[in-house]
């Protein structure tokens, strides 16, 4: 049975043909190490990485491409941002909708750096309590961390309001764009974003093992890795120049070449166009699921803004069983469980059960959405 893919929030698939071709061509035609040689193959590998950095800078409204560190995923980016920025005695604000890629580094900083952490609450639908957020600032607050969109509820954070609060209190803003990069318009300067963590393998349509962090030029992070960078080899200390300061070790050159093509695909198609298409599919799915007896949808109500995902629960059935049946009986790939977001489940009241998550992408069709809906209807009618 040909798989019908509704797990774009975990990893986008299918990739654009250009992405696959770029990875394959570089693996087959050039195995050189970027930045570690002056021969033509090494220079070509370095050029692929440079071109990817420029594409990302253009996409996110970054003035200097060297302010983007190319890393292995958004998790590494968030670890670098949090651990590289916070110091003992600092206070950081986050939300109760954060992924473990934010929460765990923050809890590490609390235990090992004596950093204080405040988690701002949200409604069961994922609406952030802005009054509580405004009241959470202290004289020692240095950082506000927020997911642009919840990977469980699909709710979208009010970035403009948060950025205004941060600017008022002279606090830096770190945004986790795991569910929005590539399908939401993001311009770091215009939106007051000081650091932006993004994965390459989701909405940016690149291979797994890619991602990065935009770092405002006024922010100096302490690297969490030290090692070879291909330059300043005689210096015992990690280089201070960007981006090498944050990119110790060999980069995933084939993956980055694929990411470059994913970003080019997005820019050619248009972020707004992708957003509109995905919004149409997720609205279609949300309306259909909400109309099925025994199905409870999480997150924003029908008609309210949400990212390109929806989580739901089938009454009387473990979400893992629901997902397993969709896979084995209908060939539909969804994700079940806690989605690395226990705080989000606590907010939604689903900490005991977890949920099924279906997510769409640029290639999801009307017919696929109707097939998923019809499958859920069959399952609800015949438990």
Helices and strands as residue ranges (DSSP letters): E 4-5, H 17-29, H 40-60, G 65-67, E 68-71, H 74-85, E 91-95, H 100-113, E 116-120, H 130-135, E 141-147, H 159-169, E 172-176, E 195-199, E 211-215, G 244-246, H 253-269, H 271-290, E 295-297, E 309-314, H 319-330, E 332-333, E 335-337, H 342-348, E 355-359, H 366-381
